[in-house]
């Protein structure tokens, strides 16, 4: 059995803020994560596929198909993205 791992990098930002607190209280509680323009992070996603080698292609998985799948089903939702923490 062979395993192939692909690494995908993406960035997303967020802002932690509570409308129940004053601006100074938000800044004190959340620090740089309270920036009105957001605070970003870089992420790395690793996707591994394991299985037998295809007798014709010699591959475990079609890399182009895997890249397309990951981009369409996962990464598209993060580019460009703002991750927001919702408060009840």
C-alpha contacts under 8 A as a table, 3 or more apart, distances in Angstrom:
res1	aa1	res2	aa2	distance
1	X	50	X	6.67
1	X	51	X	5.17
1	X	52	X	4.92
1	X	53	X	7.39
2	X	50	X	5.53
2	X	51	X	5.56
2	X	52	X	6.02
2	X	53	X	6.85
2	X	60	X	6.77
3	X	48	X	6.60
3	X	49	X	5.56
3	X	50	X	4.09
3	X	51	X	6.53
3	X	60	X	7.19
4	X	48	X	5.52
4	X	49	X	5.37
4	X	50	X	6.37
4	X	60	X	7.13
4	X	61	X	7.87
5	X	46	X	6.49
5	X	47	X	5.49
5	X	48	X	4.16
5	X	49	X	6.46
6	X	46	X	5.69
6	X	47	X	5.40
6	X	48	X	6.48
7	X	44	X	6.68
7	X	45	X	5.76
7	X	46	X	4.56
7	X	47	X	6.58
8	X	44	X	5.68
8	X	45	X	5.12
8	X	46	X	6.35
9	X	42	X	7.25
9	X	43	X	5.77
9	X	44	X	4.56
9	X	45	X	6.33
10	X	42	X	5.94
10	X	43	X	5.42
10	X	44	X	6.54
10	X	75	X	7.38
10	X	78	X	7.28
10	X	79	X	7.39
11	X	40	X	6.90
11	X	41	X	5.71
11	X	42	X	4.39
11	X	43	X	5.86
11	X	78	X	7.32
11	X	79	X	7.44
11	X	80	X	7.52
11	X	81	X	7.47
12	X	40	X	5.58
12	X	41	X	5.70
12	X	42	X	6.66
12	X	43	X	7.84
12	X	78	X	6.46
12	X	79	X	7.54
12	X	80	X	6.87
12	X	81	X	5.04
12	X	82	X	5.56
12	X	83	X	6.46
13	X	38	X	5.69
13	X	39	X	5.10
13	X	40	X	3.87
13	X	41	X	6.04
13	X	81	X	6.49
13	X	82	X	4.69
13	X	83	X	5.67
14	X	33	X	7.20
14	X	38	X	5.03
14	X	39	X	5.40
14	X	40	X	6.44
14	X	82	X	5.30
14	X	83	X	4.76
14	X	84	X	5.20
14	X	85	X	7.46
15	X	33	X	5.42
15	X	34	X	5.25
15	X	35	X	6.33
15	X	36	X	6.82
15	X	37	X	7.50
15	X	38	X	4.76
15	X	39	X	6.13
15	X	83	X	7.81
15	X	84	X	6.29
15	X	85	X	7.43
16	X	30	X	6.33
16	X	33	X	5.54
16	X	34	X	5.08
16	X	84	X	7.31
16	X	85	X	6.39
17	X	26	X	6.04
17	X	30	X	7.37
17	X	34	X	5.84
18	X	21	X	5.58
18	X	26	X	6.68
18	X	87	X	7.17
19	X	22	X	7.42
21	X	25	X	5.73
21	X	26	X	5.94
22	X	25	X	5.09
22	X	26	X	6.11
23	X	26	X	5.11
23	X	27	X	6.16
24	X	27	X	5.04
24	X	28	X	6.07
25	X	28	X	5.04
25	X	29	X	6.06
26	X	29	X	5.16
26	X	30	X	5.78
26	X	31	X	7.50
26	X	34	X	6.61
27	X	30	X	5.39
27	X	31	X	4.88
27	X	32	X	7.39
27	X	34	X	5.87
28	X	31	X	5.66
30	X	33	X	5.42
30	X	34	X	5.44
31	X	34	X	5.74
31	X	35	X	7.82
32	X	35	X	5.63
32	X	39	X	6.94
33	X	38	X	6.89
33	X	39	X	5.48
34	X	38	X	7.08
34	X	39	X	7.60
35	X	38	X	5.20
35	X	39	X	6.35
38	X	82	X	7.77
49	X	60	X	7.33
49	X	61	X	7.16
50	X	60	X	6.71
51	X	60	X	5.77
52	X	60	X	5.96
53	X	57	X	7.88
53	X	58	X	5.31
53	X	59	X	5.10
53	X	60	X	4.72
54	X	57	X	5.56
54	X	58	X	4.95
54	X	59	X	5.38
54	X	60	X	6.09
55	X	58	X	5.60
59	X	62	X	6.67
61	X	65	X	7.88
61	X	66	X	7.16
62	X	65	X	5.32
62	X	66	X	6.24
63	X	66	X	4.99
63	X	67	X	6.08
64	X	67	X	5.13
64	X	68	X	6.14
65	X	68	X	5.07
65	X	69	X	6.08
66	X	69	X	5.07
66	X	70	X	6.15
67	X	70	X	5.26
67	X	71	X	6.06
68	X	71	X	5.16
68	X	72	X	6.01
69	X	72	X	5.24
69	X	73	X	5.80
69	X	74	X	7.88
70	X	73	X	5.36
70	X	74	X	5.34
70	X	75	X	6.33
71	X	74	X	5.68
71	X	75	X	4.70
71	X	76	X	5.56
72	X	75	X	6.50
72	X	76	X	5.52
73	X	76	X	6.72
73	X	77	X	7.62
74	X	77	X	5.92
74	X	78	X	7.49
75	X	78	X	5.29
75	X	79	X	6.59
76	X	79	X	5.54
77	X	80	X	7.99
77	X	81	X	7.25
78	X	81	X	4.64
78	X	82	X	7.62
